[in-house]
Amino acid sequence: MTDAAKLRALMASSPFHDFLGLELLELDPAGPSVTLGAKWRPGFEREAGSKQWHGGVLAAVIDVAGAYAAFAKTGRGLPTVDLRIDYMRPAIDTDLRAEAKALRAGRTLGTVDVALRDKNGILVAAGRGTYFTQSVSA
């Protein structure tokens, strides 16, 4: 199974990620980095009729993209420890691209940066996630 196939299988196994409708657009295991696509839909609206993405949905997309970049680095799914989001501008009536790059994966924690862009490539939000990399048993 390729890394992309493993990542798609992991994405398909999560009801929440399915709800978000995320699509793997690019995977660079050497980066390691991933790019996810998120399609606009009215259920993500901040306010009825505004066509503006809700900030919570933007944060979720950033978090998931970060987790998958961490997966590309470590080969396994990792829980989020901390997430910081900077909102640059409203994302209105647009599909999004989340470009995530794993910066480091130590024995306990890993760090990922994520840029969230609209369909024109304009940065709408940026995030940095910290993920728990230590192997745990259930």
MDTraj code that builds the backbone (N, CA, C; nanometers):
import mdtraj as md
import numpy as np

residues = "MET THR ASP ALA ALA LYS LEU ARG ALA LEU MET ALA SER SER PRO PHE HIS ASP PHE LEU GLY LEU GLU LEU LEU GLU LEU ASP PRO ALA GLY PRO SER VAL THR LEU GLY ALA LYS TRP ARG PRO GLY PHE GLU ARG GLU ALA GLY SER LYS GLN TRP HIS GLY GLY VAL LEU ALA ALA VAL ILE ASP VAL ALA GLY ALA TYR ALA ALA PHE ALA LYS THR GLY ARG GLY LEU PRO THR VAL ASP LEU ARG ILE ASP TYR MET ARG PRO ALA ILE ASP THR ASP LEU ARG ALA GLU ALA LYS ALA LEU ARG ALA GLY ARG THR LEU GLY THR VAL ASP VAL ALA LEU ARG ASP LYS ASN GLY ILE LEU VAL ALA ALA GLY ARG GLY THR TYR PHE THR GLN SER VAL SER ALA".split()
xyz = np.array([
    [0.0853, -0.1187, 0.0000],
    [0.0000, 0.0000, 0.0000],
    [0.0894, 0.1243, 0.0000],
    [0.0625, 0.2177, -0.0881],
    [0.1414, 0.3409, -0.0946],
    [0.1087, 0.4299, 0.0241],
    [0.1949, 0.5277, 0.0493],
    [0.1678, 0.6237, 0.1557],
    [0.0367, 0.6971, 0.1305],
    [0.0101, 0.7318, 0.0048],
    [-0.1148, 0.8012, -0.0290],
    [-0.2346, 0.7113, -0.0005],
    [-0.2242, 0.5827, -0.0333],
    [-0.3340, 0.4892, -0.0064],
    [-0.3572, 0.4754, 0.1439],
    [-0.2493, 0.4682, 0.2218],
    [-0.2618, 0.4599, 0.3675],
    [-0.3297, 0.5851, 0.4220],
    [-0.2882, 0.6995, 0.3699],
    [-0.3453, 0.8259, 0.4171],
    [-0.4926, 0.8357, 0.3800],
    [-0.5282, 0.7970, 0.2592],
    [-0.6699, 0.7985, 0.2192],
    [-0.7525, 0.7023, 0.3056],
    [-0.6963, 0.5855, 0.3377],
    [-0.7664, 0.4896, 0.4237],
    [-0.7872, 0.5482, 0.5632],
    [-0.6864, 0.6159, 0.6159],
    [-0.6988, 0.6809, 0.7459],
    [-0.8063, 0.7894, 0.7409],
    [-0.8072, 0.8684, 0.6340],
    [-0.9082, 0.9733, 0.6186],
    [-1.0479, 0.9137, 0.6136],
    [-1.0637, 0.8033, 0.5402],
    [-1.1945, 0.7392, 0.5234],
    [-1.2445, 0.6765, 0.6526],
    [-1.1535, 0.6463, 0.7457],
    [-1.1937, 0.5807, 0.8699],
    [-1.2513, 0.6765, 0.9739],
    [-1.2440, 0.8059, 0.9492],
    [-1.2920, 0.9048, 1.0457],
    [-1.4249, 0.9654, 1.0012],
    [-1.5329, 0.9459, 1.0779],
    [-1.6612, 1.0085, 1.0422],
    [-1.6518, 1.1612, 1.0353],
    [-1.5725, 1.2223, 1.1232],
    [-1.5598, 1.3683, 1.1219],
    [-1.4887, 1.4171, 0.9964],
    [-1.3827, 1.3486, 0.9578],
    [-1.3100, 1.3886, 0.8370],
    [-1.3981, 1.3681, 0.7141],
    [-1.4795, 1.2635, 0.7169],
    [-1.5761, 1.2402, 0.6095],
    [-1.6778, 1.3548, 0.6042],
    [-1.7265, 1.3970, 0.7217],
    [-1.8208, 1.5088, 0.7294],
    [-1.7607, 1.6352, 0.6674],
    [-1.6335, 1.6591, 0.6933],
    [-1.5676, 1.7774, 0.6363],
    [-1.5512, 1.7659, 0.4853],
    [-1.5555, 1.6434, 0.4326],
    [-1.5440, 1.6236, 0.2881],
    [-1.4060, 1.6535, 0.2338],
    [-1.3042, 1.6280, 0.3125],
    [-1.1676, 1.6589, 0.2707],
    [-1.1186, 1.5612, 0.1653],
    [-1.0336, 1.6122, 0.0768],
    [-0.9760, 1.5313, -0.0309],
    [-0.8246, 1.5485, -0.0296],
    [-0.7529, 1.4382, -0.0389],
    [-0.6080, 1.4447, -0.0489],
    [-0.5718, 1.4883, -0.1904],
    [-0.5082, 1.6042, -0.2028],
    [-0.4682, 1.6567, -0.3335],
    [-0.3228, 1.6231, -0.3645],
    [-0.2375, 1.6314, -0.2629],
    [-0.0950, 1.6053, -0.2827],
    [-0.0371, 1.5447, -0.1562],
    [0.0606, 1.4562, -0.1745],
    [0.1364, 1.3989, -0.0645],
    [0.2820, 1.3941, -0.1066],
    [0.3681, 1.4536, -0.0270],
    [0.5120, 1.4495, -0.0512],
    [0.5773, 1.3882, 0.0723],
    [0.5988, 1.2552, 0.0717],
    [0.6592, 1.1905, 0.1880],
    [0.7987, 1.2439, 0.2201],
    [0.8689, 1.2962, 0.1204],
    [1.0031, 1.3489, 0.1426],
    [0.9985, 1.4820, 0.2161],
    [0.8889, 1.5575, 0.2013],
    [0.8764, 1.6897, 0.2620],
    [0.8934, 1.6913, 0.4126],
    [0.8221, 1.6124, 0.4887],
    [0.6947, 1.5563, 0.4463],
    [0.5860, 1.6633, 0.4508],
    [0.4986, 1.6592, 0.3502],
    [0.3900, 1.7569, 0.3447],
    [0.2687, 1.6955, 0.2772],
    [0.1538, 1.7537, 0.3061],
    [0.0291, 1.7136, 0.2412],
    [-0.0481, 1.8392, 0.2029],
    [-0.1295, 1.8258, 0.1005],
    [-0.2241, 1.9309, 0.0633],
    [-0.3608, 1.8666, 0.0562],
    [-0.4555, 1.9245, 0.1294],
    [-0.5930, 1.8767, 0.1305],
    [-0.6826, 1.9809, 0.0662],
    [-0.7885, 1.9353, 0.0012],
    [-0.8891, 2.0240, -0.0542],
    [-1.0154, 2.0170, 0.0293],
    [-1.0805, 2.1313, 0.0450],
    [-1.2077, 2.1401, 0.1168],
    [-1.3047, 2.2188, 0.0301],
    [-1.4172, 2.1569, -0.0042],
    [-1.5184, 2.2211, -0.0889],
    [-1.6135, 2.3050, -0.0036],
    [-1.6460, 2.4233, -0.0545],
    [-1.7420, 2.5105, 0.0120],
    [-1.8804, 2.4463, 0.0104],
    [-1.9537, 2.4584, 0.1208],
    [-2.0946, 2.4209, 0.1248],
    [-2.1652, 2.5033, 0.2322],
    [-2.2930, 2.5300, 0.2154],
    [-2.3663, 2.6172, 0.3080],
    [-2.3635, 2.5717, 0.4537],
    [-2.3490, 2.4420, 0.4795],
    [-2.3430, 2.3939, 0.6170],
    [-2.2220, 2.4443, 0.6942],
    [-2.1246, 2.5037, 0.6241],
    [-2.0049, 2.5566, 0.6885],
    [-2.0149, 2.7072, 0.7139],
    [-2.1306, 2.7660, 0.6846],
    [-2.1482, 2.9108, 0.6927],
    [-2.1421, 2.9646, 0.8352],
    [-2.0737, 3.0764, 0.8499],
    [-2.0664, 3.1463, 0.9783],
    [-2.2025, 3.2044, 1.0162],
    [-2.2691, 3.2598, 0.9173],
    [-2.4007, 3.3219, 0.9371],
    [-2.4822, 3.2959, 0.8108],
    [-2.6075, 3.2598, 0.8265],
    [-2.6922, 3.2254, 0.7113],
    [-2.6866, 3.3345, 0.6046],
    [-2.6587, 3.2934, 0.4818],
    [-2.6554, 3.3857, 0.3683],
    [-2.5240, 3.4581, 0.3490],
    [-2.4293, 3.4444, 0.4409],
    [-2.3028, 3.5179, 0.4295],
    [-2.2040, 3.4515, 0.3338],
    [-2.2203, 3.3205, 0.3108],
    [-2.1265, 3.2406, 0.2311],
    [-1.9845, 3.2470, 0.2875],
    [-1.9712, 3.2876, 0.4133],
    [-1.8417, 3.2980, 0.4797],
    [-1.8170, 3.1726, 0.5634],
    [-1.7003, 3.1117, 0.5440],
    [-1.6635, 2.9929, 0.6218],
    [-1.6608, 3.0276, 0.7702],
    [-1.7133, 2.9386, 0.8530],
    [-1.7067, 2.9533, 0.9985],
    [-1.5629, 2.9274, 1.0433],
    [-1.5128, 3.0076, 1.1345],
    [-1.3765, 2.9924, 1.1821],
    [-1.3487, 2.8567, 1.2442],
    [-1.4491, 2.7964, 1.3064],
    [-1.4306, 2.6641, 1.3647],
    [-1.4052, 2.5584, 1.2595],
    [-1.4711, 2.5707, 1.1460],
    [-1.4482, 2.4767, 1.0362],
    [-1.3088, 2.4975, 0.9782],
    [-1.2673, 2.6243, 0.9641],
    [-1.1317, 2.6531, 0.9161],
    [-1.0285, 2.5907, 1.0103],
    [-1.0501, 2.6051, 1.1407],
    [-0.9578, 2.5478, 1.2389],
    [-0.9536, 2.3958, 1.2271],
    [-1.0696, 2.3341, 1.2067],
    [-1.0744, 2.1881, 1.1928],
    [-0.9974, 2.1422, 1.0691],
    [-1.0135, 2.2135, 0.9585],
    [-0.9419, 2.1774, 0.8354],
    [-0.7907, 2.1904, 0.8578],
    [-0.7489, 2.2971, 0.9239],
    [-0.6066, 2.3165, 0.9544],
    [-0.5553, 2.2041, 1.0443],
    [-0.6314, 2.1701, 1.1453],
    [-0.5902, 2.0643, 1.2383],
    [-0.5762, 1.9300, 1.1673],
    [-0.6734, 1.8948, 1.0862],
    [-0.6687, 1.7667, 1.0149],
    [-0.5513, 1.7638, 0.9171],
    [-0.5303, 1.8725, 0.8435],
    [-0.4164, 1.8778, 0.7505],
    [-0.2852, 1.8624, 0.8269],
    [-0.2743, 1.9277, 0.9413],
    [-0.1544, 1.9153, 1.0229],
    [-0.1318, 1.7733, 1.0713],
    [-0.2387, 1.7093, 1.1145],
    [-0.2282, 1.5709, 1.1620],
    [-0.1829, 1.4782, 1.0503],
    [-0.2307, 1.5024, 0.9280],
    [-0.1907, 1.4167, 0.8165],
    [-0.0476, 1.4437, 0.7709],
    [-0.0002, 1.5667, 0.7864],
    [0.1415, 1.5923, 0.7580],
    [0.2275, 1.5221, 0.8630],
    [0.1822, 1.5218, 0.9877],
    [0.2529, 1.4488, 1.0928],
    [0.2507, 1.2990, 1.0628],
    [0.1385, 1.2494, 1.0105],
    [0.1292, 1.1089, 0.9687],
    [0.2326, 1.0801, 0.8595],
    [0.2458, 1.1720, 0.7639],
    [0.3429, 1.1528, 0.6554],
    [0.4848, 1.1436, 0.7112],
    [0.5099, 1.2096, 0.8224],
    [0.6427, 1.2080, 0.8855],
    [0.6645, 1.0814, 0.9679],
    [0.5602, 1.0361, 1.0406],
    [0.5773, 0.9266, 1.1374],
    [0.5196, 0.7928, 1.0927],
    [0.4253, 0.7954, 0.9975],
    [0.3638, 0.6717, 0.9519],
    [0.2481, 0.6238, 1.0369],
    [0.2015, 0.7075, 1.1293],
    [0.0851, 0.6698, 1.2094],
    [0.0041, 0.7938, 1.2469],
    [-0.1220, 0.7725, 1.2791],
    [-0.2091, 0.8813, 1.3206],
    [-0.1675, 0.9345, 1.4567],
    [-0.1768, 1.0655, 1.4736],
    [-0.1309, 1.1288, 1.5967],
    [-0.2365, 1.2244, 1.6521],
    [-0.2561, 1.2255, 1.7834],
    [-0.3516, 1.3198, 1.8429],
    [-0.2919, 1.4602, 1.8561],
    [-0.3785, 1.5591, 1.8509],
    [-0.3386, 1.6994, 1.8639],
    [-0.3154, 1.7340, 2.0106],
    [-0.2052, 1.8030, 2.0373],
    [-0.1741, 1.8511, 2.1713],
    [-0.2094, 1.9995, 2.1815],
    [-0.1747, 2.0755, 2.0776],
    [-0.1974, 2.2196, 2.0796],
    [-0.2168, 2.2674, 1.9361],
    [-0.2980, 2.3697, 1.9205],
    [-0.3247, 2.4249, 1.7879],
    [-0.3409, 2.5755, 1.7996],
    [-0.2670, 2.6474, 1.7168],
    [-0.2779, 2.7937, 1.7118],
    [-0.3187, 2.8327, 1.5712],
    [-0.4190, 2.9198, 1.5621],
    [-0.4698, 2.9649, 1.4328],
    [-0.4616, 3.1168, 1.4255],
    [-0.4132, 3.1680, 1.3126],
    [-0.4204, 3.3108, 1.2824],
    [-0.5101, 3.3253, 1.1606],
    [-0.6209, 3.3982, 1.1767],
    [-0.7139, 3.4232, 1.0667],
    [-0.6711, 3.5520, 0.9980],
    [-0.6433, 3.5448, 0.8677],
    [-0.5911, 3.6593, 0.7927],
    [-0.7015, 3.7418, 0.7265],
    [-0.8010, 3.6709, 0.6711],
    [-0.9113, 3.7367, 0.6012],
    [-1.0254, 3.6370, 0.5906],
    [-1.1485, 3.6848, 0.5708],
    [-1.2607, 3.5919, 0.5557],
    [-1.2469, 3.5079, 0.4290],
    [-1.2882, 3.3848, 0.4402],
    [-1.2962, 3.2956, 0.3234],
    [-1.4432, 3.2935, 0.2831],
    [-1.4742, 3.3535, 0.1684],
    [-1.6135, 3.3706, 0.1279],
    [-1.6387, 3.3003, -0.0047],
    [-1.7382, 3.2096, -0.0041],
    [-1.7849, 3.1411, -0.1256],
    [-1.6677, 3.0860, -0.2078],
    [-1.5815, 3.0088, -0.1427],
    [-1.4615, 2.9582, -0.2090],
    [-1.4266, 2.8198, -0.1570],
    [-1.3705, 2.7379, -0.2422],
    [-1.3096, 2.6142, -0.1969],
    [-1.1740, 2.6513, -0.1358],
    [-1.1178, 2.5602, -0.0564],
    [-0.9931, 2.5883, 0.0135],
    [-0.8886, 2.4801, -0.0120],
    [-0.7625, 2.5202, 0.0044],
    [-0.6483, 2.4269, 0.0000],
    [-0.5716, 2.4447, 0.1302],
    [-0.5505, 2.3341, 0.1990],
    [-0.4710, 2.3361, 0.3215],
    [-0.3367, 2.2706, 0.2902],
    [-0.2303, 2.3504, 0.2991],
    [-0.0949, 2.3036, 0.2678],
    [-0.0194, 2.2886, 0.3999],
    [0.0092, 2.1638, 0.4370],
    [0.0688, 2.1359, 0.5677],
    [0.2071, 2.0743, 0.5522],
    [0.3019, 2.1238, 0.6298],
    [0.4394, 2.0721, 0.6255],
    [0.4841, 2.0379, 0.7675],
    [0.5265, 1.9124, 0.7841],
    [0.5808, 1.8698, 0.9130],
    [0.7199, 1.9285, 0.9301],
    [0.7407, 1.9985, 1.0394],
    [0.8695, 2.0622, 1.0655],
    [0.9612, 1.9715, 1.1470],
    [0.8991, 1.8979, 1.2405],
    [0.9781, 1.8143, 1.3305],
    [0.8887, 1.7085, 1.3920],
    [0.9464, 1.5923, 1.4181],
    [0.8784, 1.4867, 1.4931],
    [0.9795, 1.4258, 1.5890],
    [0.9744, 1.4697, 1.7142],
    [1.0642, 1.4181, 1.8160],
    [1.0061, 1.2937, 1.8824],
    [1.0679, 1.2520, 1.9921],
    [1.0217, 1.1315, 2.0626],
    [0.8833, 1.1502, 2.1243],
    [0.8493, 1.2733, 2.1622],
    [0.7224, 1.2978, 2.2290],
    [0.6298, 1.3898, 2.1500],
    [0.6852, 1.4931, 2.0877],
    [0.6027, 1.5930, 2.0187],
    [0.6535, 1.6200, 1.8775],
    [0.5610, 1.6547, 1.7906],
    [0.5934, 1.6967, 1.6554],
    [0.5248, 1.8280, 1.6250],
    [0.5806, 1.9046, 1.5324],
    [0.5272, 2.0363, 1.4974],
    [0.5027, 2.0449, 1.3476],
    [0.3877, 2.1037, 1.3121],
    [0.3475, 2.1177, 1.1721],
    [0.2974, 2.2602, 1.1488],
    [0.3353, 2.3193, 1.0354],
    [0.2797, 2.4478, 0.9920],
    [0.1814, 2.4237, 0.8783],
    [0.0713, 2.5010, 0.8790],
    [-0.0335, 2.4849, 0.7781],
    [-0.0724, 2.6220, 0.7234],
    [-0.0801, 2.6321, 0.5907],
    [-0.1316, 2.7520, 0.5236],
    [-0.2648, 2.7141, 0.4593],
    [-0.3681, 2.7916, 0.4859],
    [-0.5003, 2.7677, 0.4289],
    [-0.5285, 2.8775, 0.3276],
    [-0.5472, 2.8364, 0.2019],
    [-0.5628, 2.9326, 0.0922],
    [-0.6969, 2.9154, 0.0226],
    [-0.7471, 3.0277, -0.0327],
    [-0.8717, 3.0215, -0.1088],
    [-0.8433, 2.9757, -0.2517],
    [-0.9469, 2.9719, -0.3353],
    [-0.9308, 2.9202, -0.4727],
    [-0.8366, 3.0055, -0.5576],
    [-0.8090, 3.1288, -0.5153],
    [-0.7169, 3.2165, -0.5872],
    [-0.5756, 3.2129, -0.5294],
    [-0.5531, 3.1272, -0.4301],
    [-0.4222, 3.1154, -0.3686],
    [-0.3947, 3.2170, -0.2593],
    [-0.4961, 3.2940, -0.2207],
    [-0.4788, 3.3955, -0.1165],
    [-0.4865, 3.3297, 0.0206],
    [-0.3923, 3.3627, 0.1073],
    [-0.3865, 3.3078, 0.2424],
    [-0.5032, 3.3613, 0.3249],
    [-0.5874, 3.2709, 0.3760],
    [-0.7003, 3.3122, 0.4597],
    [-0.6755, 3.2807, 0.6071],
    [-0.5918, 3.1812, 0.6348],
    [-0.5580, 3.1474, 0.7727],
    [-0.4289, 3.0665, 0.7733],
    [-0.3596, 3.0727, 0.8857],
    [-0.2379, 2.9945, 0.9042],
    [-0.2422, 2.9321, 1.0420],
    [-0.1854, 2.8150, 1.0539],
    [-0.1866, 2.7482, 1.1828],
    [-0.0580, 2.6746, 1.2098],
    [-0.0352, 2.6506, 1.3363],
    [0.0758, 2.5654, 1.3803],
    [0.0178, 2.4671, 1.4799],
    [0.0395, 2.3396, 1.4517],
    [-0.0100, 2.2350, 1.5388],
    [0.1027, 2.1581, 1.6022],
    [0.0788, 2.1143, 1.7246],
    [0.1695, 2.0256, 1.7942],
    [0.0959, 1.8933, 1.8119],
    [0.1623, 1.7836, 1.7816],
    [0.1010, 1.6511, 1.7825],
    [0.1833, 1.5578, 1.8699],
    [0.1159, 1.4673, 1.9397],
    [0.1793, 1.3720, 2.0305],
    [0.2364, 1.2574, 1.9489],
    [0.3687, 1.2462, 1.9455],
    [0.4338, 1.1462, 1.8593],
    [0.4730, 1.0194, 1.9334],
    [0.4671, 1.0219, 2.0653],
    [0.5074, 0.9034, 2.1420],
    [0.4084, 0.7910, 2.1198],
    [0.4591, 0.6733, 2.0966],
    [0.3732, 0.5572, 2.0741],
    [0.3056, 0.5186, 2.2057],
    [0.1737, 0.5000, 2.1978],
    [0.0966, 0.4614, 2.3172],
    [0.0167, 0.3360, 2.2848],
    [-0.0077, 0.2564, 2.3846],
    [-0.0920, 0.1386, 2.3649],
    [-0.2250, 0.1616, 2.4341],
    [-0.3297, 0.1024, 2.3782],
    [-0.4648, 0.1244, 2.4292],
    [-0.4881, 0.0525, 2.5593],
])
top = md.Topology()
chain = top.add_chain()
for i, resn in enumerate(residues, 1):
    res = top.add_residue(resn, chain, resSeq=i)
    for name in ("N", "CA", "C"):
        top.add_atom(name, md.element.get_by_symbol(name[0]), res)
traj = md.Trajectory(xyz[None], top)
